[in-house]
């Protein structure tokens, strides 16, 4: 490590703002350079959001709100916006006292309990609590994810999760055929390569700033965003992936592509996920999900 890296490492905490330990090999110098520029973007976005939030209809669905969310929600508004656009706020208001009655009476919401104990959910609930800062709001955001945005991802059969991994495989065949052919040639299943991406919704896979930006769009636009992130990673690093010579080499490369400046520079990365994969219609995803769900049910 050169002196520049050592100096940056001294200035930047080993643990990020959300309590996640930075990985071994973390490029402190590159991160410091990125974040100094990103702070300017954050300040500019915060001013625009503050102006928009003064209106009573601030986060009603519109092209302007969609554009603002894609460019990032400031931390001070993130919980409020997630609650509104996901429907969690409406659910909380329609079920007053429900969360507290669950706690007081010892009743359990089986659906959510099953979800939390499923591998990967501890990361998700942790982020929700950190962002929401209130357990009740985190509870209803989790309900929105499990019950509406990602149905059957965290059920005992995980059918929705398995289906979407197969859908990603088909999308790669359509958009990045050379990589799909490589995966087929080595007899790899997409579950082996990308299951943690989908289970953890990229937490502990990508830098936390990038994950929060992805979740901004996930709560507003739905699960299609996850395919855009995955396709962008695979397409951007297509040449690198195609260098793989064997089964473990492919696995290593899929781990490598979730690191580095592409994913650290979250503002640029979020621009890429809406351009690099090209068009991705809801109808296409719906048909692919229907097809693979039927195949999985027959197994």
Buried (B, 14 or more C-beta within 10 A) or exposed (E): EEEEBEEBBEEBEEEBEBEBEBEEEBBBBBBBBBBEEBEEEBEEBBEEBEEBBEEEEBBEEEEEBBEBBBBBBBEEBBBBBBBBBBBBBEBBEEEEEBBEEBEEEEEEBEEBEBBBEBEBBBBBBBBBBBBBEEBBBBBBBBBBBBBBBBEBBBBEEBBBBBBBBBBBBBBBBBBBEEBBEBBEEBEBEBBEBBBBBBBBBBBBBBBBBBBBBBBBBBBBBBBBBBBBBBBBBBBBBBEEBBEBEEEEEBBEBBEEBBBEEBBBBBBEBBBBBBEBBEEBEEEBBEEBBEBBBEEEEEE
